[in-house]
Amino acid sequence: MNKKVVVIGGGLGGLSAAIRLSADGYDVNIVEKGERLGGKLNMRSGKGFTFDTGPSILTMPWVLEQLFASTGRNIHDYLTIERVEPQWRTFFEDGTKIDVSSDLPNMLQQIQALSPKDANGFFEYLNYCSKMYEYSMKSFYKKSLSGLSELRALHNLKELIGMDPMKSMDQITKKYFEDKHLQQLFNFMIMYIGSSPYHAPAVLSQLTHVQLGLGIYYVRGGMYKIAEAMKALLEEMNVDYRLNTSVQKIITKDGKATGILLENGEEILADIVVSNLEAIPTYQMLLNHHPQSEHAAKDLKKYSPTVSGLVLLLGVNKQYPALAHHNFFFSKNQEEEFNTIFNEEKPSQDPTIYIGVSSKSDSSQAPQGKENLFVLTHVPPLKPGETWESYKDEYKNIVLTKLERMGLEDLRTSIEFEYCFTPNDLQTLYGANGGSIYGVVTDRKKNGGFKIPCRSKILTNLYFTGGSTHPGGGVPMVTLSGQLTADVIKEDHHMAKEDIG
């Protein structure tokens, strides 16, 4: 008889784990408290505008291709994935603009215009970033790592030294670029995983290769189509999922999880439990009855939450020709901005602001002649008991004032549709620790750059997946997390597909 798995949470980590486990022959059941699958990958619409409310940039599409291929299917039969150019349009306070592009001669020309000296080292820098990505393909993207010993086992000494473990991402950026605009631009790649370039290890410079070398992508019809494709696949595989269903606790006995108790009093028994809720909230909320849960949560304290965000969904009655699909309005002083957010743990008074306008690439996302602006500003994660209600409006005003000053004329008076997500909303909706967007922070001093191990230390058959678990946050990483956690489960339970049934 097939072993039963219950997956708590239908975010991308939970969905990809469920798909892989089902393909491996397990009997899988997903329980999701929200009204739709996808977790932070979600959508909202109104007055003819459609918004992706979570991730808006797709990188490393091979992760999705790999997931669907593991079930004998082709992702491209389910989704239309398109490259985006320019990748980012970046605006600086002094009026400088850079269009980030995977057209390298074009990129080199822009760098040459800014700083001829830096243009000389550009390809050397790209080579370094590519090398860091290749190292990760051997370890970080191949196996769910729990720490340094497992990393060492997958690399020789030369490779380990080549990863520059003593250096930060910022130190590498400054090694190759003297121009402040270029330093700020390439350092900001780290915000794909919500960390600080001053704290993150040098190996994360690979994010430049992920973008310039592999490209960035959009899914026709909106990023939420990724969740819809996974849902279609689950239905084809006859995987049971329930929406609008909250879990009260994980049932335990003799050091094992035996299933879950739903808020409605129903029990779902299982041989294996996978939590797509982050590990710390899982211990605090679903295992608070367990004698070791408090210690287990404290044991994970070094895995601090990443930044949260203030999100504004703005449907505007005009078009802004100056904007591309993806736009960044940078702060005047990057070091000061990151210091305020990560060290002082306060919202920056001069934040870098991201605006995604998917209607630039996809006319179905906004009425004709209008645009859908997804505006994201990173802010520190919530402290216990903290609420954004008191300064939500004040901070929103800071964001809109900056955008109007930097070229988005009459933005406030052009808004036809508006919706706001605060860190409290992210915490309530998705159970994210501190309202974190990208799971846990990548910090070489706090946690060596590692994420929370996918195996629970207190229950032998409880596993974690999602942004706080290896390899981290963002669409490809979270989707890969589910696949790598499924590998660990298969390994632990000796459930080779041909042995099941």
Secondary structure by P-SEA (a helix, b strand, c coil): cbbbbbbccccaaaaaaaaaaaaaccbbbbbbccccccccccccccccccccccccccccaaaaaaaaaaaccccccccbbbbbcccbbbbcccccccccccaaaaaaaaaaaacaaaaaaaaaaaaaaaaaaaaaaacccccccccaaaaaaaccaaaaaaacccccaaaaaaaccccaaaaaaaaacccccccccccccccccccccccccbbbbbcccccaaaaaaaaaaaaaabbbbbccccccbbbbcccccccccccccbbbbbcbbbbcccaaaaaacccccccaaaaaaaaaccccccbbbbcccccccccccccccbbbbccccaaaaaaacccccccccccbbbbbcccccccccccccbbbbbbbbbbccccccccccccaaaaaaaaaaaaaaaccccccccccbbbbbcaaaaaaaccccccccccccccccccccccccccccccccbbbbcccccccccaaaaaaaaaaaaaaaaaaacccccccc
